[in-house]
């Protein structure tokens, strides 16, 4: 029918502008280096490089032992934990936004974070070991998202986006009440401070073991996302359209929601509640690299990780005391969300 | 003609509640079938049942001699493609990426489209005159272009039967003509097409067969000339309709005779 045009090269679009694709890794590298050197105890870039080099190669660095401790034992675990937590939340947000066909949903809005916190607070209340707390956080998160989703699918004939958000708010409030009850019942000297600090979200007391403990869960959640990255695009279509294209949507949705919930729960279980990352980072990633999940996922992982490391560095440097992370991410994220709402620029068009 | 899909005494509906019953229709290979009926007559529900998205409530529904429900989604998608009414997508995929989604049933679960899939997708866009839109966002192009893109996607699915749900709905006059032209272009290429429409004249424009549905029952099924008559349309819609051959268009058209509504 038409005069034949030439097939565009696979990478032609990226070739025209490599910048959006290269921006996330560049930002990530800069933030990680700054976060390792910044803090109460200033470490020069060259000293930092020498510490890392000496640890990796096993040769003595010839530096003050304090510098080695600060970089290797204090800051590095925090930076790694920040990376993993931020990347997990952003990846989970990416998947939720796609599956719910709504760029304004996130782990917090769907009640996953709240459900996971209830699980984790319950775990702290029962003085369970870390692994069991993570398990309870996962179960709580999955239960919350299942509940919100079930409510959303029961209500027909209304704006599904609104129904999901409202259901998430209601489930979140219910879960919040349960958490408050546990706080009242908790031992005010041992458990309550731990619960309160945990609910504010912080990486301050993170250890290398904590950072390592979320790695398996994170990878376990990431594997299906990476493998199903192309099918994930089809999951953003209407249910019937996707099924008519040959997708077993029910099975895929279960796998992907579980994966995203696992990553959220793993992050929440070590860092406490850190909101807004899972909403804002996928947005920024989408505006940089487009909606194709194969490119969106890595960009979200890097932006989320870098953002969390950067905010954590701020949290420990801007004031005399540690500012809980959840406070900072909300101060940055909530205005961004409102801006999206008010400007009507829904960020994905 | 070989039978692609056949329904015998089919009952269909939601959640156990039948909307239509006793439906006997068959789609022959290479045939364009136009389905029409008033709002709420069960066209959409019937389509969803034909597509295997709703289980039949009774009777038999077979695709190439095998029950539709016995196919996996991927197997079925290799035989039957669906063209929904074109809305905007939730995320701004490029037109080429939207078309490539049709390859889902032909590549592995963990695979991404190959260069071959890309070439096929681009060729389908080119065939429908949309090649220049390949890298545009699906949400930025016009409604007519979106509808054509979804038809291109159905072609890339390489199915023998394409089911189109009111492909001309919510399109302007010119775009309706373009979509009908496109269906005519595909007619005679061996593809079977089932489409629903609100304009009975479309049966003359692009179909080999017309099926009229009322309250979940098939009330007429035959050649457009035989099935679409003033009498049958009056029975269907409850209004007086003129069905006349129009010299300039080269086919019959249907128009309601206004001001002469018969009360029923």
Interface residues (C-beta under 8 A of the other chain):
Chain A: X1 X2 X4 X5 X7 X8 X10 X12 X13 X98 X101 X102 X103 X227 X228 X229 X230 X231 X233 X234 X236 X237 X238 X240 X241 X243 X244 X245 X246 X247 X248 X286 X290 X291 X292 X294 X348 X349
Chain B: X48 X51 X53 X72 X73 X74 X75 X76 X77 X78 X80 X81 X82 X84 X89 X90 X91 X92 X93 X94 X96 X97 X101 X102 X104 X105 X109 X110 X111 X112 X113 X115 X118 X119 X122 X126 X127 X128 X129 X130 X131 X132 X134 X135 X139 X157 X185
